Amino acid sequence: MPDSVRTEHYIPARSAAPPCTVDITPESAGWSESSLRVVELDADAALALHTERDEVMILPLAGGGSIECMHETFELSSRASVFDGPSDMVYLGIGQSYRLRGTGRFAICGARAEVSLPNRRVAAADVPVELRGAGNCSRQVHNFGAADTFEAASLIAVEVITPAGNWSSYPAHKHDEHSAVESELEEIYYFEIADGTAGPGFGYHRVYGTPERPIDVLAEVRTGDVVLVPHGYHGPSMAAPGFHMYYLNVMAGPERAWRVTFDPAQDWVRGTWADQSVDPRLPLHRPTSIATARGA
């Protein structure tokens, strides 16, 4: 969407009031669980905040700082950009005042929660890194807040890096029903796109529904843009040739589980990955350990 016009499910960069660049609440999204705030701080500035009814996971997108909460200080080590490997993450439970201090851009992922779990810090070196897919569907996943790697009440959050020219969130999949094979999750996609040699990059993201629950989104995305997925199949996220793509996924629902069903017309593609290698450009950094998965 070159004209950056906000729609029901596409929110262009810097649509929020400073210091926020993104400020999505359950109320503004028209759902009940997931939230995301992205804030920019200059010169070791401090921002007083409160988790209220949400549990949150806070991580630097670029830069670094600290979180002061309940007489504790949690450090958020600096990273140059979202393409510089995983970052530290700090988890805070519901009903707490805290101070975010630092320089750079920070994501505050949130979800409504009924119980309060202990505040914790996950160091960047301890974030599980997964190489998922194969060939031109290869991508790199930082599972700092995945359902099977980190304990939380409701919130699920991960980072995904898609090399230039590749497709991720593919085959298209959905998680909008409660069943043995699917969990009901509201999802936020926050994008950053690497610059090319001549300027800013771009990509595309697709969301489409079923006859019973239609939705139709095909958005050109640039750094700072957001796509909301209340329901329906979503994918692919397409990185244009020449420009690496990053997205932060924030999800929550009645059950903290990530179960998906794939578009039956596309699911066969996963079967072709067994005979392909992972894109040799991955990982884009040098992790201490990685896992390889052929699934979605």
C-alpha positions in Angstrom: 0.0 0.0 0.0 2.3 2.8 -1.2 0.0 5.5 0.0 0.1 4.2 3.6 -3.6 4.5 4.2 -4.8 2.9 7.3 -7.4 0.2 6.9 -9.2 -2.1 9.3 -6.3 -4.7 9.3 -3.3 -2.7 7.9 -1.8 0.0 10.1 1.0 2.0 8.5 4.2 3.0 10.3 4.1 5.8 12.8 0.4 5.9 13.2 0.7 6.3 17.0 1.5 9.4 19.1 5.2 9.7 20.1 7.1 8.2 21.8 5.1 5.3 20.3 5.3 4.4 16.7 2.8 1.5 17.2 0.1 1.4 19.8 -2.3 -1.5 19.4 -4.6 -2.5 22.2 -7.3 -5.2 22.2 -9.8 -2.3 22.1 -8.3 -0.6 19.0 -7.9 -4.0 17.2 -11.4 -5.0 17.9 -10.6 -8.2 19.7 -9.9 -9.3 23.3 -6.4 -10.5 23.9 -3.3 -9.3 22.0 -1.5 -6.0 22.1 1.7 -4.4 20.9 3.4 -1.1 21.6 6.6 0.0 19.9 8.4 3.0 21.5 11.4 5.1 20.5 13.6 6.6 23.2 16.4 9.1 22.7 19.6 9.6 24.7 18.9 7.3 27.7 15.4 8.6 28.1 13.0 7.0 30.6 9.4 6.1 30.2 7.1 5.2 33.1 4.6 2.5 32.2 2.2 0.0 33.9 1.3 -3.5 32.7 -2.3 -3.1 34.0 -4.2 -6.2 32.9 -1.5 -7.5 30.5 1.5 -9.7 30.9 4.3 -8.3 28.7 7.5 -9.3 26.9 9.8 -6.4 26.3 12.8 -6.5 23.8 14.9 -4.0 22.0 14.5 -3.9 18.2 17.5 -1.5 17.9 19.5 -0.1 20.7 19.4 -1.2 24.4 18.5 -0.2 27.9 17.0 -1.5 31.1 13.7 -2.3 32.9 13.2 -1.2 36.5 10.4 -3.0 38.3 9.7 -4.0 41.9 13.2 -2.9 43.1 14.8 -5.0 40.4 16.7 -3.8 37.3 16.8 -6.0 34.2 19.3 -5.2 31.5 18.4 -5.2 27.8 21.7 -5.5 26.0 22.0 -3.5 22.8 21.7 -4.9 19.3 22.3 -2.9 16.1 19.1 -4.0 14.4 16.5 -6.8 14.2 18.9 -8.5 11.7 21.7 -8.7 14.2 20.5 -11.9 15.9 18.2 -12.5 18.9 17.9 -9.9 21.7 17.5 -10.0 25.4 13.9 -10.2 26.6 12.3 -9.2 29.9 8.9 -10.6 31.0 6.7 -8.8 33.4 3.4 -10.0 34.9 0.1 -8.2 35.3 -0.5 -5.2 37.6 3.0 -3.8 37.8 4.5 -0.3 37.4 7.9 -0.2 35.6 10.3 2.1 34.0 11.8 1.5 30.6 15.1 3.4 30.2 17.3 3.3 27.2 18.2 4.5 23.7 16.6 3.0 20.6 13.4 1.3 19.6 11.7 -1.2 21.9 8.8 -3.6 21.4 6.3 -4.2 24.3 4.3 -7.4 23.4 1.3 -7.9 25.5 -1.7 -10.1 26.2 -4.5 -10.1 28.7 -3.8 -12.5 31.6 -5.6 -13.7 34.7 -2.6 -14.9 36.7 0.7 -13.2 37.5 3.9 -15.1 36.9 7.4 -14.1 38.1 9.3 -11.4 36.4 12.2 -12.8 34.4 15.0 -12.0 31.9 16.0 -14.2 29.0 19.5 -13.4 27.6 19.9 -13.3 23.9 22.4 -16.2 24.0 19.6 -18.4 25.5 17.0 -17.7 22.9 16.3 -20.8 20.9 17.0 -20.2 17.2 15.2 -22.4 14.6 15.8 -22.6 10.8 12.4 -23.5 9.4 11.4 -24.6 5.9 13.8 -25.1 3.0 14.8 -23.6 -0.4 13.0 -20.3 -1.1 10.7 -21.0 1.9 13.6 -20.9 4.4 13.4 -18.6 7.3 14.9 -18.0 10.8 12.8 -18.0 13.9 13.8 -16.6 17.3 11.6 -18.5 19.8 12.1 -16.1 22.8 8.4 -16.3 23.8 7.1 -19.4 22.0 4.5 -21.6 23.8 6.9 -24.5 24.1 10.1 -22.6 25.1 8.9 -19.9 27.6 6.3 -20.1 30.4 3.6 -17.4 30.3 -0.1 -17.2 31.1 -1.4 -16.3 27.6 1.2 -14.4 25.5 3.1 -16.0 22.6 5.7 -14.0 20.7 8.5 -14.9 18.2 10.7 -13.1 15.7 11.0 -14.3 12.1 13.7 -13.3 9.6 13.0 -14.1 5.9 16.0 -13.7 3.5 15.5 -11.5 0.4 13.4 -13.2 -2.2 12.0 -15.9 0.1 8.5 -16.6 1.3 7.6 -17.3 4.9 4.4 -17.9 6.9 3.9 -20.3 4.0 2.0 -22.5 3.2 -0.8 -20.2 4.4 -2.2 -21.4 7.7 -4.8 -20.4 10.2 -5.5 -20.7 14.0 -9.0 -19.3 14.6 -10.9 -22.2 15.9 -10.6 -24.2 19.1 -10.1 -27.9 18.2 -7.7 -30.8 18.6 -5.8 -29.5 15.5 -6.1 -25.8 15.8 -5.9 -23.1 18.6 -7.8 -19.8 18.6 -5.2 -17.0 18.5 -5.4 -13.3 17.6 -2.1 -12.3 15.8 -0.2 -9.2 15.2 2.5 -8.9 12.5 5.0 -6.0 13.0 7.4 -5.6 10.1 10.9 -4.2 9.5 12.5 -4.4 6.1 16.3 -4.1 5.5 17.4 -1.2 3.3 18.9 -2.0 -0.1 21.8 -0.3 -1.7 19.6 2.5 -3.0 17.1 3.0 -0.2 14.3 1.5 1.9 13.0 -2.0 1.2 9.5 -3.5 1.1 7.6 -6.8 1.1 4.0 -8.1 0.9 1.7 -9.9 3.3 -1.5 -11.8 2.6 -4.5 -12.7 4.7 -7.7 -14.4 3.4 -10.6 -16.1 5.0 -13.1 -18.8 4.5 -16.6 -18.5 3.1 -18.0 -18.5 6.6 -15.5 -15.9 7.9 -14.2 -13.7 5.0 -11.2 -11.4 5.2 -9.1 -10.1 2.4 -5.8 -8.3 2.9 -2.9 -7.9 0.5 -0.6 -5.3 2.0 2.7 -3.8 0.8 4.7 -3.6 4.0 7.6 -1.4 5.0 9.5 -0.8 8.2 7.1 -0.1 11.1 4.0 -1.3 9.3 1.5 -3.7 11.1 -1.0 -6.2 9.8 -3.7 -7.6 12.1 -4.9 -11.2 11.7 -8.1 -11.7 13.7 -8.9 -14.9 11.8 -8.4 -16.6 8.5 -5.5 -18.0 6.5 -2.4 -15.9 6.6 0.7 -16.1 4.4 2.8 -15.8 2.6 4.9 -13.0 3.9 7.0 -12.2 0.9 10.4 -10.6 1.1 11.1 -8.7 -2.2 14.4 -9.6 -3.9 17.2 -7.5 -2.5 15.5 -6.8 0.9 15.6 -9.1 3.9 12.3 -9.1 5.9 11.8 -9.2 9.7 8.5 -9.6 11.5 7.5 -9.8 15.1 4.5 -12.1 15.8 2.4 -11.4 18.9 -0.4 -13.9 19.6 -2.8 -14.7 22.4 -6.1 -16.6 22.9 -8.1 -18.7 25.2 -5.5 -21.4 25.2 -1.7 -20.8 25.2 -0.9 -23.3 22.4 0.1 -22.9 18.7 -1.8 -25.4 16.6 -2.4 -24.6 13.0 -4.1 -26.0 9.9 -2.8 -25.3 6.5 -4.7 -24.3 3.3 -5.4 -27.7 1.7 -4.5 -26.3 -1.7 -1.0 -25.4 -0.5 -0.1 -28.0 2.1 1.6 -30.3 -0.4 4.4 -27.8 -0.7 5.8 -28.8 2.7 6.4 -32.3 1.4 8.8 -30.9 -1.2 11.2 -29.5 1.5 12.6 -32.9 2.4 14.6 -32.9 -0.8 15.8 -29.3 -0.5 18.5 -27.6 1.6 17.9 -24.7 4.0 18.9 -21.4 2.3 22.7 -21.1 2.8 22.3 -17.4 3.8 20.8 -18.6 7.1 21.4 -18.0 9.9 22.0 -14.3 9.3 24.0 -14.2 12.5 26.2 -16.6 14.4 24.1 -18.3 17.1 25.5 -20.7 19.7 23.1 -23.4 18.6 20.3 -23.8 16.1 17.5 -26.3 15.4 16.2 -27.2 12.0 12.5 -27.8 11.3 10.6 -28.7 8.1 7.2 -27.5 9.4 5.4 -24.2 9.1 
